[in-house]
């Protein structure tokens, strides 16, 4: 028996994200919409399994930027880089 996938708007994910942050002991704010936008573009232009892997890599890159990691602009900049690359990926493959 297969389950129907759950499709929720970003704001409906707040409760889950709050719990995940609690379990992972993360206090930082997370821009859900920005991450979902990156995941969408990667899933549609590269491959669906690449979406969670890419958002994980984006988080690693952001974390390695030390003090800049606290800046919403840092996430936006990295998200723009990854999205631009994902959008051009389909044209190359």
N, C-alpha and C positions, 0 to 999 in steps of 0.2 A: 504494500500500500504506500503510495507516495503522498506527501503533504503538499498542499497548495503553498507556493512561495508567498511570503509576506512582503507586501509593498507598502511602505509607510512614508509619509512626508518627513522631511528632516526634523521638524519640530516634534514629531511623535517619537523620535529616537532619543529625546532628552533624558527620559527616565533610564533607558538602557545605558546610555553613555555615562550618566551620573554613577550608576552602579559599577560599570567597568572602571571608571576613574577611581572609585573608592577601593575596589579590589586591587588595582595596580598602584595605588597610593600616588596618584597624579592630582595635583592641585590646579594645573594650568587650564586655561580656557581652550576649548577646541572648536575651531570653525567648521562645523558640520557641513554647511553648504559648500564651502570651498573644497573640502575633501571629497564630497559626493560629486561635485562637478568634475574634478580630476578623474575620479573613478569612472564616471560616465563616459568621458572622452576617451580614456584608455580602453575601456571595454568595447566601445563602438568602433574604434579605429585601429586597435592593436589586437586584443583578444580578451574575452571576458575574464579568464583566470589572471590576466596581467593587472587587472584593476586593484585587487587587494595587495598584490605584491608591490605595485607602484606606490600605493598610499603608505605602505610600511616603509619603503625606501625613502619616501618623502619625509616621514617622521624621523627616520634615522638622520637624514641630512640636516633637518631642522635642529635636532638635538645636538648635533656636532658643531653647530654654529655658536655654542655657548650663550653669551648674553644676548646675541641677536635672536636667539630662539624664542625669547619672550615677546618679540615684536610681531604684531599681526602682519606688518609689511613683509617680514621675512617669509612667512607662509605664502603670502600673495605672490612674491617674486619667484619662489621655487615652484609654486603651482603653475604660474604662467609659463615657466621654462618647460615643465613636464607636459603641460597641455599643448603647447606649440609643437613639441616633438611628436606627441601622439597624433595630432591632427595631420602632420606631414608623413607619418609612418605608413598610412594606408596607400598613399600615392607611390611609395617606394617598393612595397612588397608585391 
